[in-house]
Amino acid sequence: MFYLGGVGLALFLAILLLAKQRKSAADWTLAAWLLIIAVHLLMVTIIGADLCTMLWGIDMPLPLFHGPLLYLYTRALTGKSMRWQHWLTHLAVPLLFYLYLIPFLSRPASEKMFVYEHEGVGYESFLFIRGIFIPVSGILYIALSLFALRQHRLKIVEEFSSLDKIDLTWLRNLILWLSVIWVFVLFGNDDWIFSSVVVFIFLIGFFGIRQGVIFSHHAMPPKEEVKEDAIEDDEPVQLNTRTETVKYVKSGLSQATSEALHARLTILMRTEKIYRNSECSLMDLATKLQAPANYVSQVINEREGKNFYDYINGLRIHEFLEIARTPDSRKLTLFAIAQQCGFNSKSSFNRYFKKITGQLPSQFLQQTVQE
């Protein structure tokens, strides 16, 4: 009954995803994965029943779908391209297994029953190869998915100033839970395996469905050369003379253009304070500066010594400290001031405040009151 509940939940979540009006690649992938999980659990639940005799063998390649679909789902969530070639490449192994099983699946039920009762007689090589592929597939695709998440983390700190809506820590935790399931596959029993799968269905359904779109595909600003004449300001702009890192060896950004773009960036932040927008992104900043996003990112990395995320949040903390020290700020809560400066999450504000100042906002407040 517990397994049937998992089947029903997986089917319900898949239908819910397929009923969405604007389905993303991640929605399609998750729906397909949930349907396969439902079929797999159903086969385990009713295997041995007379009505299932004709279906014997269908479940054999199903474990080989879970690793690739995990990776494809991770790719879709992190904004990687999802062409049909990717699906075909990563699902080739289980599809080839099904192709091999066509003669067996078409055999009469009595003959299939004979094979099952005699421990796969005639299919020993197939079962041996399948036994190798299942753990290898699980380990390989879990590693690939974790690597894709790591790359995602590196990307978002270069493009976004707020990570609350695009952080995929929950997916990393699900991947780790799936790793536990694979350990059960290798060393546990069927009850452990499929009970943990039912829990996995609930978790991936809850977090997967509520996950919004991470990367919106705005048009890139034209890759025109940045004007050399930076806007004049009454204060000199302090330039960072650090040498270019290996990352930008092949960049077309000249030293003079970099200096001019950095000056314009500094003035823009000082005058328009666009970091106050909690959804501020690298693309928004590049649009404001009328410069290619990769050039803006390079200037921030080289001349500020920070990634985009740290740069924007550093400006937010700096403004917070200025406002919080004024007498009028005593009427507001610390988080209300933080929201004015661009933070949209109390937890992220507290975390970044401590990273910059070495103390919590409450400790800062006590120190300010004493002064």
KETI-977507 format. One record per residue (C-alpha): residue in one letter; x, y, z. Coordinates in steps of 0.05 Angstrom, whole numbers, padded with zeros to 5 digits, always signed. Example, Ala and Ser with C-alpha at 12.3 -4.5 7.8 and 13.67 -1.06 7.14 Angstrom:
A+00246-00090+00156/S+00273-00021+00143/
//
This chain:
M+00000+00000+00000/F+00058+00047+00016/Y+00087+00035-00053/L+00020+00046-00086/G+00015+00112-00050/G+00082+00131-00081/V+00056+00110-00150/G-00006+00154-00141/L+00036+00213-00117/A+00085+00207-00175/L+00028+00204-00226/F-00008+00263-00193/L+00055+00306-00194/A+00070+00287-00266/I-00001+00306-00287/L+00006+00371-00248/L+00069+00388-00286/L+00040+00370-00354/A-00020+00413-00340/K+00022+00476-00331/Q+00010+00527-00384/R+00082+00548-00394/K+00124+00486-00386/S+00199+00492-00384/A+00249+00439-00404/A+00257+00423-00330/D+00182+00412-00324/W+00181+00363-00383/T+00242+00326-00356/L+00214+00321-00285/A+00147+00298-00311/A+00180+00243-00353/W+00222+00222-00294/L+00162+00218-00247/L+00124+00176-00297/I+00182+00127-00302/I+00188+00124-00227/A+00113+00110-00222/V+00118+00053-00273/H+00179+00025-00236/L+00144+00026-00168/L+00081-00003-00199/M+00119-00060-00230/V+00152-00075-00163/T+00085-00073-00128/I+00047-00120-00174/I+00104-00164-00199/G+00084-00237-00193/A+00010-00225-00203/D-00022-00262-00261/L-00043-00197-00294/C+00030-00176-00295/T+00058-00239-00326/M+00054-00211-00395/L+00092-00148-00372/W+00151-00185-00343/G+00216-00156-00369/I+00191-00085-00378/D+00220-00066-00310/M+00291-00092-00325/P+00321-00029-00357/L+00281+00021-00314/P+00336+00032-00262/L+00381+00056-00318/F+00335+00116-00332/H+00342+00149-00264/G+00414+00171-00268/P+00409+00203-00337/L+00342+00237-00320/L+00372+00265-00256/Y+00428+00296-00297/L+00382+00321-00352/Y+00337+00352-00300/T+00397+00386-00267/R+00420+00412-00336/A+00350+00440-00349/L+00346+00475-00282/T+00415+00506-00289/G+00400+00536-00357/K+00440+00488-00400/S+00417+00473-00471/M+00367+00415-00477/R+00366+00390-00549/W+00341+00323-00571/Q+00413+00300-00580/H+00425+00307-00506/W+00365+00263-00490/L+00386+00211-00541/T+00458+00209-00518/H+00443+00201-00444/L+00383+00154-00452/A+00418+00110-00504/V+00438+00055-00455/P+00368+00039-00427/L+00338+00045-00497/L+00389-00004-00524/F+00372-00051-00467/Y+00299-00047-00487/L+00318-00060-00560/Y+00354-00123-00538/L+00294-00146-00497/I+00243-00140-00554/P+00248-00215-00570/F+00238-00233-00496/L+00180-00184-00487/S+00145-00214-00547/R+00150-00285-00521/P+00088-00320-00491/A+00076-00311-00416/S+00092-00384-00402/E+00161-00378-00433/K+00176-00314-00395/M+00154-00347-00331/F+00202-00405-00345/V+00260-00356-00352/Y+00242-00321-00287/E+00234-00386-00249/H+00302-00410-00273/E+00339-00347-00253/G+00344-00316-00322/V+00366-00378-00360/G+00388-00358-00430/Y+00398-00285-00409/E+00457-00293-00361/S+00502-00246-00401/F+00447-00193-00405/L+00435-00196-00330/F+00510-00193-00316/I+00519-00131-00359/R+00457-00099-00329/G+00484-00112-00259/I+00547-00074-00277/F+00513-00016-00313/I+00463+00000-00257/P+00514+00021-00203/V+00562+00052-00254/S+00505+00093-00284/G+00483+00116-00214/I+00553+00137-00192/L+00570+00170-00258/Y+00507+00212-00264/I+00507+00232-00191/A+00578+00258-00201/L+00559+00294-00265/S+00498+00326-00231/L+00539+00351-00172/F+00590+00379-00220/A+00535+00414-00259/L+00510+00445-00194/R+00580+00469-00177/Q+00585+00502-00245/H+00517+00533-00234/R+00540+00562-00168/L+00601+00593-00201/K+00557+00623-00256/I+00503+00654-00213/V+00552+00693-00169/E+00578+00724-00234/E+00509+00743-00259/F+00461+00754-00201/S+00461+00797-00138/S+00409+00756-00101/L+00412+00680-00096/D+00349+00665-00057/K+00305+00648-00117/I+00359+00613-00157/D+00397+00574-00105/L+00393+00499-00117/T+00417+00473-00050/W+00353+00433-00046/L+00372+00397-00110/R+00441+00381-00083/N+00407+00351-00022/L+00362+00310-00066/I+00422+00285-00105/L+00454+00264-00039/W+00390+00229-00020/L+00390+00193-00086/S+00462+00172-00070/V+00435+00139-00007/I+00384+00102-00050/W+00441+00076-00094/V+00477+00052-00032/F+00413+00014-00014/V+00413-00015-00085/L+00484-00041-00074/F+00480-00064-00002/G+00407-00060+00021/N+00342-00096+00006/D+00281-00079-00036/D+00242-00051+00024/W+00297+00000+00039/I+00305+00018-00034/F+00232+00030-00053/S+00212+00061+00013/S+00267+00113+00004/V+00243+00122-00068/V+00173+00141-00043/V+00204+00193+00003/F+00246+00217-00056/I+00182+00226-00098/F+00152+00271-00046/L+00215+00314-00039/I+00229+00322-00113/G+00156+00336-00127/F+00151+00389-00073/F+00215+00426-00089/G+00215+00414-00164/I+00145+00441-00176/R+00155+00503-00134/Q+00222+00519-00167/G+00215+00578-00214/V+00254+00595-00276/I+00326+00610-00260/F+00354+00641-00322/S+00313+00687-00365/H+00341+00696-00434/H+00345+00771-00444/A+00377+00798-00506/M+00450+00813-00497/P+00471+00885-00508/P+00506+00894-00575/K+00580+00879-00571/E+00601+00949-00589/E+00666+00977-00564/V+00659+01017-00499/K+00671+01091-00510/E+00738+01114-00486/D+00714+01180-00458/A+00688+01163-00389/I+00638+01211-00357/E+00675+01263-00317/D+00666+01263-00242/D+00689+01311-00189/E+00728+01256-00153/P+00784+01215-00184/V+00768+01142-00195/Q+00816+01095-00160/L+00836+01042-00210/N+00859+00972-00194/T+00923+00956-00232/R+00920+00881-00221/T+00944+00841-00281/E+00894+00802-00322/T+00880+00731-00298/V+00885+00671-00343/K+00810+00672-00349/Y+00814+00735-00392/V+00877+00723-00432/K+00837+00719-00497/S+00791+00777-00479/G+00785+00834-00529/L+00778+00886-00474/S+00836+00935-00478/Q+00867+00970-00418/A+00840+01038-00437/T+00770+01011-00449/S+00772+00974-00383/E+00791+01038-00346/A+00736+01077-00380/L+00684+01024-00366/H+00705+01019-00293/A+00698+01094-00285/R+00628+01093-00316/L+00610+01035-00271/T+00633+01071-00208/I+00594+01134-00227/L+00532+01094-00244/M+00532+01060-00176/R+00544+01126-00141/T+00490+01164-00176/E+00435+01114-00193/K+00449+01062-00140/I+00418+01007-00181/Y+00441+00957-00128/R+00379+00978-00090/N+00339+00935-00138/S+00339+00867-00105/E+00334+00832-00173/C+00393+00869-00202/S+00432+00824-00249/L+00495+00829-00291/M+00451+00836-00353/D+00414+00895-00322/L+00480+00929-00307/A+00508+00915-00377/T+00445+00945-00407/K+00453+01008-00365/L+00525+01015-00386/Q+00511+00996-00459/A+00568+00947-00456/P+00575+00872-00466/A+00560+00833-00403/N+00625+00794-00407/Y+00664+00860-00408/V+00627+00886-00347/S+00640+00820-00310/Q+00714+00824-00328/V+00720+00895-00303/I+00687+00877-00237/N+00731+00816-00229/E+00797+00850-00245/R+00788+00921-00219/E+00745+00907-00158/G+00775+00839-00143/K+00705+00809-00134/N+00652+00771-00171/F+00587+00807-00188/Y+00549+00779-00128/D+00601+00802-00078/Y+00609+00869-00112/I+00535+00887-00110/N+00523+00861-00040/G+00585+00897-00015/L+00554+00962-00040/R+00489+00945-00005/I+00525+00933+00061/H+00564+00998+00053/E+00500+01038+00043/F+00466+01001+00101/L+00522+01021+00148/E+00516+01094+00126/I+00440+01096+00136/A+00441+01056+00201/R+00487+01107+00234/T+00440+01165+00222/P+00391+01186+00277/D+00330+01179+00232/S+00345+01105+00222/R+00327+01090+00295/K+00254+01090+00274/L+00266+01030+00227/T+00284+00958+00239/L+00351+00935+00213/F+00319+00891+00160/A+00275+00950+00137/I+00339+00988+00124/A+00369+00927+00090/Q+00309+00923+00043/Q+00320+00996+00024/C+00391+00977+00005/G+00370+00919-00039/F+00366+00857+00005/N+00302+00816-00002/S+00317+00762+00049/K+00334+00770+00122/S+00376+00707+00123/S+00418+00728+00064/F+00426+00798+00094/N+00449+00769+00161/R+00496+00721+00126/Y+00529+00773+00082/F+00531+00826+00136/K+00572+00779+00179/K+00616+00761+00121/I+00633+00835+00110/T+00636+00862+00181/G+00651+00800+00222/Q+00590+00810+00266/L+00515+00800+00264/P+00468+00860+00252/S+00442+00855+00323/Q+00513+00862+00350/F+00523+00922+00304/L+00459+00953+00331/Q+00482+00946+00404/Q+00549+00977+00386/T+00515+01036+00350/V+00468+01049+00409/Q+00527+01051+00457/E+00562+01102+00413/
//
